[in-house]
Amino acid sequence: MSWRRSWALIRHELKALNDDPGSLVFLLIMPLLMMGLMKPLFGLSLQADGFVGANGAEQAVPGMAAMFVTFTGSFAGFTFFREHGWHTWDRLRASQATTPDIMVGKLAPTMTIAVAQMVALFALGVALFDLVIVGSLAALSMIVIGFSLAMLSFGMAITSLSRTSLQLNTYVNLAGIVFAGVGGALVPITVLPEWVQSAGRFTPTYWAMDGFLDVILAGAGIADVVVPTLVLLGFSAIFTAVTALRFRFEESKVYVA
Amino acid sequence: MIEAALEIEALKKRYGEIVALDGVDLTVPRGEVIGLLGPNGAGKTTLVSIVCGLRRADAGTVRVCGIDALADPQSARGHIGLAPQELGVYPIDSVHQNLRLFGELCGLRSANLQSQIEAVSAALRLTDLMDRKAGELSGGQKRRLHTAIALLGEPHLILMDEATTGADVETRAALIQVVRDLAGRGSSVLYSTHYLGEVEDLEARVVIIDNGRIIAEGSITNLIAGNGGSIVELVFNGKAPILRGLDVTVDESVVRVRTEDPGREMGAIFAALGDEARHLQSVEIINPSLETVFLELTGRRYEPEENVDVMAS
């Protein structure tokens, strides 16, 4: 593995993202708008659940951050489809870059963006929506990293199963909404039917929200979020295994612009 | 002894029921240009893809500069520059950024990287376009950038797969000149094409591949000398008549007459035709060339687009 080659690819991917201002809207502005819209409703819900001083940002900020990071997970997969669309995939594979060089070069930027997106959304949540984080920021970071990793590996698993970029978008968007819905990001988990709450446990979003709410509302520390972090890493391992089994470097993929 | 840049033995590849390569043997000596000629679907792209590790072979051996390319494709790639069939450049990046990225992937750094970028951009006449985005280049300019990327790092073996597809006359001439220059500087080039004229322009040793098999190889002069002279091709409305006393091959409605002197033979042909001449649709004299070689070896005219390329499907 050559870090120089990976770094060349990382720079290239970051530049491509920077050249597309639409991604900034999607990464930050959309979730912020959603937070503003949902905050009052979530405030009432949290107060009904006994969090008397809650203003709704405690649910709206992590919820919308978690939902939109799911969509960001597809960015990594999209870069592979784009290579096929530009006919640069074979050229890249025939270069001296190894498989690990290419994977790191493609996935590291998305992981960085996912983490940066969540950090920025939490910071803006504090600044714009009066979010108060009672617990440990280190604990919050553990969940942020674990969840970003889970969503990145989820995006890659879907990429490995998709033949076209349209399929990737459809599946990731669908999963993003389902995960957010049953995982307690789109609405507080406590207002959902019991069977949905049980089903939610099988989504990474549930464990991310469990960790976030523990830190934000209950003042949890690092030791309190070990379980959700490990579960998120477990999801990452499962999704990575799917990718390893299904991803074929020589497979032709179809990029639909 | 200096090993060849590329040595292929008994290479086989199937895609399901389709045989793409059926025991190909091929050697590209150092500093030589080999014109790999064949219609679409003949197996050229499959061959190139296996050499640079993009596809797995079913059987056979491939050695690049002495390295077993099937067992250790990563090491072999260190000696290979590939210009694939499809134009592969990043449209959102400038010409310089494209060259820089692929130069870095070759392992080039700092001053060496810059001098390589300058050298290949000068060779392919890209110097004035360095800040232009690849997506804004004309087709010919993109083709030149596409080829320039393959030359970065001065690879010992350059694989050019249908390098001039869609290129204008000027670009085609420039690319042919670049290939000649590369050979002059000691690089080996495997130049895959379905254009007979290009191989003739290159004056390269020719390898003709058809249906996954090498059917002929040698210099153009020797191939033509060894595979007959001119051919007079007669196409009839309906089934072709039998022509006695002439050296002919018949294929449904087509009769081909081999001759050293088509002008003189014409009288004999029409005399042999007699009343059947009224069914004649067309007459064509095919002068000695790679076209007649292909015809002699396969019994059919060279039709570059006769099949769908297996790799492209």
Contacts between the chains, C-beta under 8 A, distances in Angstrom:
chain1	res1	chain2	res2	distance
A	2	B	107	7.5
A	4	B	104	6.7
A	4	B	107	7.6
A	4	B	109	7.5
A	5	B	104	6.7
A	5	B	105	5.5
A	5	B	107	7.6
A	8	B	101	5.8
A	8	B	104	3.9
A	8	B	105	6.1
A	9	B	101	7.8
A	9	B	105	7.7
A	12	B	90	7.5
A	12	B	93	7.4
A	12	B	97	7.9
A	12	B	101	5.4
A	15	B	92	7.9
A	15	B	93	7.4
A	15	B	97	7.8
A	16	B	90	8.0
A	16	B	92	6.0
A	19	B	92	5.5
A	86	B	88	6.7
A	86	B	89	7.3
A	86	B	90	6.2
A	86	B	91	6.4
A	87	B	84	7.1
A	87	B	86	3.8
A	87	B	87	6.0
A	87	B	88	4.3
A	88	B	88	4.5
A	88	B	89	7.0
A	88	B	90	6.2
A	89	B	88	7.9
A	90	B	49	7.6
A	90	B	54	5.4
A	90	B	82	7.8
A	90	B	84	5.1
A	90	B	86	7.7
A	90	B	88	6.8
A	91	B	82	6.8
A	91	B	84	5.9
A	91	B	88	4.0
A	91	B	102	7.5
A	91	B	149	7.1
A	92	B	105	7.6
A	93	B	53	7.4
A	93	B	54	5.8
A	94	B	52	4.4
A	94	B	53	6.9
A	94	B	54	6.0
A	94	B	77	6.3
A	94	B	80	7.0
A	94	B	82	4.3
A	94	B	84	7.4
A	95	B	77	7.0
A	95	B	102	6.4
A	95	B	105	4.2
A	95	B	106	6.9
A	96	B	74	7.4
A	96	B	77	5.4
A	96	B	78	5.7
A	96	B	105	5.9
A	96	B	106	5.8
A	96	B	107	5.9
A	97	B	105	4.9
A	98	B	74	6.1
A	250	B	54	6.5
A	250	B	55	6.3
A	250	B	56	7.7
